[in-house]
């Protein structure tokens, strides 16, 4: 009940609002290009935590399942947007050119520097790039190399920016999105931040 009292809007309204916001953004962007949208299927921020349960105690009760399905339904008539997720897993795999990539929220990660090795071992697939959220700010961590490219963990900045919790951990940053540039041979070759506030 304490959490409900401190929320700016009810949880149900927030789920509807963020689903619509993402779908509207993708719909507008699709006027300029074709889009394959990958949605991370689980996150600690979207767990409902009923009856005083702790974080990840009932991890399957995650609103991300509703959000990605709602986005998919809102965009079902837009042939220029493909929505992908893997609701049975904590992560979503994809390729950028021939580079194997995976993305997850990152709340399960204990050591960012061993993330590529750990996920490659668990999933029996060699990843070149791992994309993570959760850390509130952005980092690019080189953890190895392949023939022409670095193996990297790329953390994504917070879309909403600093908040009291992030500031208390000294990890806050401006509200940002980040665009990654990839080359077919050399992999990740550049990044650009767009500051939102």
Secondary structure, 3 states (H helix, E strand, C coil): CHHHHHCCCCHHHHHHHHHHHHHHHHHHHCCCCCEEEECCCCCHHHECCHHHCCCCCCCCCECHHHHHHHHHHHCCCCCCEEEECCCCCCEEEEEECCEEEEEECCCCCCCHHHHHHHHHHHHCCCCCEEEECCCCCCEEEEEEECCCCEEEEEECCCCCCCCHHHHHCCCCCCCEEEEEEEECCCEEEEEEEEECC
